[in-house]
Amino acid sequence: MSTTAEGKAQVTVMVVDDEPRVCRLFEKVLREEGYRTITASGGREALALAVDARPDLILLDIVMPGMDGVETLRELRRRGDAVVVIMLTAQGSLQTAREAMLLGAYDYVTKPFNRDELRMTLEKALRMRRLEHENSELRTELKGRHRFEEIIGQSERIRAVLDTATRVAASDASVLITGESGTGKELLARGIHYNSPRADGPFIAVNCAAIPENLIESELFGHVKGSFTGAIRDKEGKFELADGGTLFLDEIGELRVDLQAKILRALQERTVDRVGGSRPVPADARVIAATNRDIEKAVKDGTFREDIYYRLSVVTLQMPPLRERRDDIPLLIEHFLRKHGKGAPVSLEPAAQGVLRAHAWPGNVRELENVIERALLLKQGSAITLADLPEKLVKRTAGVEDILLNLPEEGIRLEELEKNLIIKALERHKGNQTRAAEFLGITRPTLIYRMEKYGLKPA
């Protein structure tokens, strides 16, 4: 809301005072400043007028017969009226004015008032109201942007995940999301947050694998000034920043075992111990964790604590890889064409569509989005052709089609095929995981994840 002359003309200020002379004085000054005004002679009249007049701001006298200013403020808040209230007070009741601020008053103005002081207080209050309104609209937009409907897909696998996520969102339970890189684990976590009772609180995302090992403890739990070289001031950690909201710990399987123990304590006690601190700090954050590792195997190997695994996995959601929900590929293509196409109608030539549907998508949904965005930038006409797709993708898909010409009549198990392809790739490259991953068109961490999945030992 603007505080320019034009903006002030759209602002209604209610003056509430039992002295008519005071009401007239405020009314005169406010109108000269460009505001619309209404007056009330007491608390009960103000409450009645506020229902229909819906003022943007109320100047409320504290000392009035019958219902005084504090009682009026309390009743406004009880019935859910979020109007900005500034208390009017004489010097003798300053303490009461300060107490009223604890009940939700924005500020107070002393009587007799200074015109410049009144102007500044009103403008600050209206700026605060505008920011709160903008923040509310932003939260609403974020809730809409992170609805579960934004996770595109109609396949049985993805609908099952979303059904469970919708039910768990209403609770405060910890959630563990598993799945390969690029499957949309953070998008699912945001959906859970913005459909939960904590939606108005912060959503803080931390990639545990991306923070240097010597800084991760300070990032998560904060530190106090002087606790280590470079700690020049106290710092809140991510747990504290997520207080009242959700903390998303991505790649939690990469955390050191000692930090896993501190996270377990934070989950159980709803407090954290800052690095170098001497007392626990409250931090009420819901934790949603994610990993692309086989976390159960990590528990058996002793690299991930069993107690925190069970504490985090109150509910476990597994995001399926794109190759296991191929029916969703056309829907995702259509979504990304709209998202990155800037409103222009774009079609896919049948040959290009065939390549996109046949590709194994080792990078999952993220890889598909990148390919579509690239194709839209490179296309010369109104349709995406084979020439607009990455050459490696087109060649690889053609090779895959040749392999699949001789499918056995009795069928084949996809997992056995994938396992054998990994074995053959490792044999061809003499156990070199980096070269084998490149040959298969996947990242080395993804190859290691699948080797662990199938119990394949490094050469």
ChimeraX attribute file (.defattr): number of C-alpha atoms within 10 A of each C-alpha:
attribute: neighborCount
match mode: 1-to-1
recipient: residues
	/A:1	15
	/A:2	14
	/A:3	18
	/A:4	12
	/A:5	11
	/A:6	11
	/A:7	12
	/A:8	20
	/A:9	16
	/A:10	16
	/A:11	19
	/A:12	19
	/A:13	26
	/A:14	26
	/A:15	27
	/A:16	27
	/A:17	27
	/A:18	19
	/A:19	13
	/A:20	12
	/A:21	10
	/A:22	16
	/A:23	19
	/A:24	14
	/A:25	10
	/A:26	22
	/A:27	20
	/A:28	13
	/A:29	14
	/A:30	21
	/A:31	14
	/A:32	10
	/A:33	15
	/A:34	18
	/A:35	21
	/A:36	18
	/A:37	19
	/A:38	18
	/A:39	21
	/A:40	21
	/A:41	17
	/A:42	23
	/A:43	27
	/A:44	16
	/A:45	14
	/A:46	22
	/A:47	16
	/A:48	11
	/A:49	16
	/A:50	19
	/A:51	10
	/A:52	8
	/A:53	13
	/A:54	14
	/A:55	19
	/A:56	18
	/A:57	22
	/A:58	26
	/A:59	23
	/A:60	28
	/A:61	29
	/A:62	27
	/A:63	18
	/A:64	17
	/A:65	12
	/A:66	10
	/A:67	15
	/A:68	18
	/A:69	26
	/A:70	23
	/A:71	15
	/A:72	20
	/A:73	26
	/A:74	15
	/A:75	15
	/A:76	19
	/A:77	15
	/A:78	10
	/A:79	8
	/A:80	9
	/A:81	14
	/A:82	13
	/A:83	19
	/A:84	20
	/A:85	23
	/A:86	25
	/A:87	25
	/A:88	25
	/A:89	22
	/A:90	15
	/A:91	11
	/A:92	9
	/A:93	13
	/A:94	17
	/A:95	10
	/A:96	15
	/A:97	26
	/A:98	15
	/A:99	12
	/A:100	23
	/A:101	17
	/A:102	9
	/A:103	13
	/A:104	17
	/A:105	22
	/A:106	21
	/A:107	19
	/A:108	22
	/A:109	22
	/A:110	18
	/A:111	12
	/A:112	11
	/A:113	13
	/A:114	10
	/A:115	13
	/A:116	9
	/A:117	12
	/A:118	17
	/A:119	14
	/A:120	11
	/A:121	17
	/A:122	23
	/A:123	16
	/A:124	15
	/A:125	18
	/A:126	20
	/A:127	15
	/A:128	15
	/A:129	19
	/A:130	15
	/A:131	13
	/A:132	12
	/A:133	13
	/A:134	13
	/A:135	13
	/A:136	13
	/A:137	12
	/A:138	12
	/A:139	17
	/A:140	15
	/A:141	11
	/A:142	16
	/A:143	19
	/A:144	15
	/A:145	14
	/A:146	20
	/A:147	18
	/A:148	21
	/A:149	11
	/A:150	13
	/A:151	16
	/A:152	17
	/A:153	19
	/A:154	13
	/A:155	14
	/A:156	11
	/A:157	15
	/A:158	20
	/A:159	14
	/A:160	14
	/A:161	16
	/A:162	20
	/A:163	11
	/A:164	13
	/A:165	21
	/A:166	16
	/A:167	12
	/A:168	18
	/A:169	21
	/A:170	14
	/A:171	13
	/A:172	15
	/A:173	16
	/A:174	21
	/A:175	24
	/A:176	26
	/A:177	23
	/A:178	22
	/A:179	19
	/A:180	24
	/A:181	22
	/A:182	20
	/A:183	22
	/A:184	18
	/A:185	24
	/A:186	18
	/A:187	15
	/A:188	22
	/A:189	28
	/A:190	24
	/A:191	26
	/A:192	27
	/A:193	29
	/A:194	26
	/A:195	21
	/A:196	21
	/A:197	15
	/A:198	21
	/A:199	21
	/A:200	18
	/A:201	18
	/A:202	18
	/A:203	21
	/A:204	19
	/A:205	18
	/A:206	18
	/A:207	14
	/A:208	22
	/A:209	15
	/A:210	11
	/A:211	12
	/A:212	10
	/A:213	13
	/A:214	8
	/A:215	10
	/A:216	20
	/A:217	22
	/A:218	19
	/A:219	20
	/A:220	24
	/A:221	25
	/A:222	24
	/A:223	23
	/A:224	19
	/A:225	15
	/A:226	13
	/A:227	15
	/A:228	11
	/A:229	7
	/A:230	8
	/A:231	14
	/A:232	12
	/A:233	11
	/A:234	16
	/A:235	17
	/A:236	17
	/A:237	21
	/A:238	23
	/A:239	30
	/A:240	24
	/A:241	21
	/A:242	21
	/A:243	21
	/A:244	19
	/A:245	25
	/A:246	30
	/A:247	26
	/A:248	28
	/A:249	24
	/A:250	24
	/A:251	20
	/A:252	22
	/A:253	24
	/A:254	18
	/A:255	17
	/A:256	16
	/A:257	15
	/A:258	11
	/A:259	14
	/A:260	19
	/A:261	15
	/A:262	17
	/A:263	22
	/A:264	17
	/A:265	15
	/A:266	22
	/A:267	21
	/A:268	10
	/A:269	13
	/A:270	19
	/A:271	21
	/A:272	24
	/A:273	20
	/A:274	24
	/A:275	22
	/A:276	15
	/A:277	15
	/A:278	9
	/A:279	10
	/A:280	13
	/A:281	18
	/A:282	15
	/A:283	23
	/A:284	21
	/A:285	28
	/A:286	24
	/A:287	25
	/A:288	27
	/A:289	25
	/A:290	28
	/A:291	21
	/A:292	23
	/A:293	23
	/A:294	17
	/A:295	19
	/A:296	13
	/A:297	14
	/A:298	16
	/A:299	16
	/A:300	11
	/A:301	10
	/A:302	11
	/A:303	15
	/A:304	23
	/A:305	21
	/A:306	15
	/A:307	12
	/A:308	18
	/A:309	18
	/A:310	13
	/A:311	16
	/A:312	22
	/A:313	16
	/A:314	12
	/A:315	16
	/A:316	19
	/A:317	19
	/A:318	19
	/A:319	22
	/A:320	18
	/A:321	22
	/A:322	24
	/A:323	18
	/A:324	13
	/A:325	15
	/A:326	17
	/A:327	15
	/A:328	18
	/A:329	21
	/A:330	14
	/A:331	14
	/A:332	18
	/A:333	21
	/A:334	15
	/A:335	16
	/A:336	18
	/A:337	22
	/A:338	14
	/A:339	13
	/A:340	15
	/A:341	15
	/A:342	10
	/A:343	9
	/A:344	10
	/A:345	10
	/A:346	17
	/A:347	14
	/A:348	17
	/A:349	12
	/A:350	12
	/A:351	13
	/A:352	18
	/A:353	17
	/A:354	14
	/A:355	19
	/A:356	23
	/A:357	18
	/A:358	19
	/A:359	19
	/A:360	21
	/A:361	20
	/A:362	22
	/A:363	21
	/A:364	18
	/A:365	21
	/A:366	15
	/A:367	16
	/A:368	21
	/A:369	20
	/A:370	13
	/A:371	18
	/A:372	24
	/A:373	16
	/A:374	15
	/A:375	20
	/A:376	22
	/A:377	12
	/A:378	14
	/A:379	16
	/A:380	12
	/A:381	10
	/A:382	12
	/A:383	15
	/A:384	23
	/A:385	19
	/A:386	20
	/A:387	13
	/A:388	18
	/A:389	20
	/A:390	12
	/A:391	11
	/A:392	10
	/A:393	19
	/A:394	19
	/A:395	11
	/A:396	17
	/A:397	19
	/A:398	14
	/A:399	11
	/A:400	13
	/A:401	13
	/A:402	9
	/A:403	10
	/A:404	9
	/A:405	8
	/A:406	8
	/A:407	9
	/A:408	8
	/A:409	6
	/A:410	5
	/A:411	7
	/A:412	10
	/A:413	7
	/A:414	10
	/A:415	10
	/A:416	11
	/A:417	11
	/A:418	13
	/A:419	16
	/A:420	13
	/A:421	13
	/A:422	22
	/A:423	15
	/A:424	14
	/A:425	19
	/A:426	21
	/A:427	13
	/A:428	13
	/A:429	14
	/A:430	12
	/A:431	16
	/A:432	14
	/A:433	20
	/A:434	16
	/A:435	17
	/A:436	23
	/A:437	20
	/A:438	13
	/A:439	16
	/A:440	17
	/A:441	17
	/A:442	16
	/A:443	19
	/A:444	16
	/A:445	16
	/A:446	17
	/A:447	20
	/A:448	19
	/A:449	17
	/A:450	18
	/A:451	16
	/A:452	16
	/A:453	13
	/A:454	15
	/A:455	11
	/A:456	13
	/A:457	9
	/A:458	11
	/A:459	9
